[in-house]
């Protein structure tokens, strides 16, 4: 009999269902279903009222409807009896206010026109004022959670978004029983069990195993109306791969899944990519390279250092501290320049990438680029920073500029790796997945700049595969799954499809250039960050008509 | 009877003859004749031997032949009797070794295949090793001339080029009677008089009225074989507008000019533009804006400060200290980006300039550009610097980049002006001529950035007009010319054709951006100049195959 695990990967625009053979790692069936309402940024469905520009909402019903569609399609290829376990990953920090029975607040007539009763998607950025206050007061009070986030709390996270509801929609806030992560909410819809997954609670919820949740005193110091906020947060923490329940009769009826099928705790989508890329322990750093990039690494030890977005014990794979860092723009930078800036007639990347690939590795252009066109997430964590290219001469060519941008993002990645190494976390190879892995020029440059083998993960759906792995672990050996992550990952992932090895001659040139990158990085990023901040402020003021 | 002055303007590729009415300033006749051999960079005429890449030579006979052609054409419009005086301007520092009768050394059979016997054009850069030694030893010895050149002697100047002949072609050097500036040589060809013009002797020859010529002790310290070099230099200094002789029978016979017509001392071409732009005293700064830019200003007082290429008493107009500064690339930067980098289908400037001109003045782009794509001449005087653009974001557009480049050169110009002001030299308006004056966007930005009225000189041939003015002054009142520069300039130049007035609102935005430009300028130019220098060195090493 076949033993398949099902991964449900809830992304920004759609949900993907992936059925994976637990013995071979073969990806047997895959289906994607778009969310009917997509990302809601202009106006709520059925309303003419324009939303503020930094809003990004979703309709919670879309998650259920789309997952049912995707699961139904997969069940045309396989039988529900063959599914031994289900895992769920979700964008984060995507949250919604609900009643104690799981009903979203936006389903009540009196709240349906209030945007604060809807799902706030991860990239909803309207809670920045709240985030600024959280940071200020947490630093004043030296809150113990700060060091787990390099001292910076993002407007995307649970607390600022919760506070935004209390500030902007007190009537919604009052009527709300729980403010829940969307991943945990979908797990509740499938299983009927409420719980809080350690991954999103740890990386986005200011919780961690050592110091617990933010204190009542701190919440009260933020705003007396938040004194009972912690009661609206779920507190029964569950871990990746932990079986938290099984498919309910109700969800089985809607989806065609078999009731009683084990279901794992949810995780964050990016973090689910770590097992999906075949990584089960210390050594490799996992990079998801797309429009932006996410760096994740596992370590047995806890190290505090500047530049990670979060470190969470058992947050990615139980038994390890999981460290997450990121670059705010990578593929977005290449697309900006090759497509929007140069506006070529044909394929935006083909010609320039070809010309850039025949340039000698590093230095042929004499250019060094600071890759901060969308700010810097790690290690500087400063959204006010902007991009720069240094070394322009009268013979500088677009393909040199383009290559310098790629090299710049690779230097940025190396800065992140070096921060890990300096903190004592060994990094011995790179494993990558994401939209950019199809470009050999980019991967070759990264291998040469960083000086480590760069392995392309076998699965094109590493994130969904990771969710399936969590499902198989949640099922356990007794149900045809696995009793350890090691065994599950070994069995369910395949060797890298390609390895880029660093060239020592290229590396030695990049080493020289990296010193110059570091100098520019530290000048604009550390010593004089106000130059770029002021530049951006003047731009905003001119655009706003204030100057 | 008509009274015309003739300006002979010897440029890099051609000579221009311009006849100007001394009473009205009308430009009556104009002719241009190209040099037959142009700029010799690959091999000497009749030789297969390849010249080193930093050589730029000329054939001295071309100057005579082409000037005769140009003069003959002008004499189809006017009579030689109507010419009351002749002025000559020449590129500098362009030099040649000659015998005491004026014969160029390259005319002797035994030397004709030796490139060091030919004219070394201003942009011949092969004497850089000699220039480096000159700078080193001059600083060690604290030579008094240094402060007249902000402490830096260029490889383009008389001493390094003379030393190069002694080093590379001792047989030519031994046989040479004089090493002469080409402007002085052409004046000798016209008049039969040897003299040394104060303009080129001052700006390029390490001479000045206060401390004289470089000492024998210094020359000997450089190299014992230079101990008699000063004997090969002419020392009878003559001043702009000084009558140094008149057209000889011989040259009259060849050219059709009337023998006995007064001839002025030669000047440097750029410096001749000052009277040609209608400037006869303190207050305005004159900018010749083309591929690069030259800033010149007159002052009654001597001020030493960092950043000018030279200050010479009586060097531009007698009675004033003339200060010269420059930007190594201006129009070249705009052409690089709009043409070579973007490679548009149609006119490289039309579309981008149109789009750039509708952007709000300053700051709409959030970009600041360091305009050092060809190094920095003033005030940093560092050829190793390169260009940079700071503030790039994912919505940055080519027209914003282009406008930032223009703004960057304007900030660079403002740095030069500020250095003058800080030294106590009043600057109250800008007067401009050169290839870029036809672009209103550029001039508007300069006026707004600098905050001074920007006047476009009436003459499109301000340099040749300046030479004609020197000719009219050399003629003197008794010959139908003038007894003062004031009167000559007032009579022979016309009011500016257009004045760009600064807009106070735009200025206030540019003031904020200029602070950020200054910070970047000082970081890369003063505090950490090695970043760009090392970047360029790595580029050179990679290109040379050494890395």
Interface residues (C-beta under 8 A of the other chain):
Chain A: X329 X332 X333 X336 X340 X341 X342 X360 X362 X363 X364 X365 X366 X367 X368 X373 X374 X386 X387 X388 X389 X390 X391 X392 X393 X394 X395 X396 X397 X398 X401 X508 X509 X512 X513 X515 X516 X519 X520 X523 X524 X528 X531 X532 X534 X535 X536 X538 X539 X541 X542 X543 X547
Chain B: X329 X332 X333 X336 X340 X341 X342 X360 X362 X363 X364 X365 X366 X367 X368 X373 X374 X386 X387 X388 X389 X390 X391 X392 X393 X394 X395 X396 X397 X398 X401 X508 X509 X512 X513 X515 X516 X519 X520 X523 X524 X528 X531 X532 X534 X535 X536 X538 X539 X541 X542 X543 X547
